[in-house]
Amino acid sequence: MGTTIQEQTRQCLFNIAAILEAAGTSMGKIASATVSLADENDFAGMNEEWMQWFPANPPARQGAKLPARIPGLKISIAIIAEV
């Protein structure tokens, strides 16, 4: 959802928050995240939105390049969280 990296990052994080809540945990319990970008030049925009969600003590994260080009998809985020 969204056309900018910030919009898509925000939507990914909203989705993750909803999934974590349904599982009985929260964003504060994320231990690590893998952020995959279609274009490495989008890192700054993704990081701008990321810091809105995690202004202090963000979870560990690593980056990767999306393995396939899917029209319109700029980002995918996979997380590991404590329950």
Number of C-alpha atoms within 10 A of each C-alpha: 13 13 10 15 24 21 16 20 24 19 14 17 18 14 12 18 17 15 14 20 13 10 10 10 16 17 21 15 13 19 14 16 17 15 19 19 21 21 15 14 9 15 17 12 14 22 15 13 18 16 12 10 15 13 9 8 8 16 17 12 13 10 13 15 13 17 9 8 10 9 7 12 18 24 21 17 16 12 16 13 15 13 11
